[in-house]
Amino acid sequence: MTQNTVTRAQLSEAVYQEVGLSRNESADLVETVLDEISDALARGEMVKISSFGSFQVRKKGERIGRNPKTGEEVPILPRRVLVFRASHVLKNRINEIQDAVDAAQQTPQQARAAS
């Protein structure tokens, strides 16, 4: 599996190509959307994007952890964590793409054995 990362600049370029806004307007639009999502999560709100997934902030209570090197017990303070849950549409799309990649990488012998 390759380790590619989609950047803000790439998102802005995609908006520029697809929507036809100027590059500056596309960059501003991407920034505005990301800021709005970040602000909503900071306020503790859930962000749900149809056919993509939902982001939610969860509270974790205090617990006792262990230093793996020394074995010493240390308290882990309460905190808030961000959780993403992918929609079924996104999960299906990811699996369809992976199935196509897997099929393309099969040798003829593997394809005959699978059928």
C-alpha angles and dihedrals in degrees: 000000000000122000103227121158127205110222133200088253091055091048090050091049091050091052089048092052097042104036101030098230118142117271091254092049090047091051091048091050093051091047092049093051093047092046091050092050091047093048093050092050091047088055089054095251124141116243114210120186112191115242090005112063146261134276120208136175114226128191118231119200128226115282141168117259132183129232102235093210099050102018089231116151115237130179116246109212123231113270145164121250132193117237126192122198116190119223121242089249091058093044091051092048092050091049093047090053092047091048090053091049091048092049092050091051095051119108117231089254091054091048091052091047092051093054 
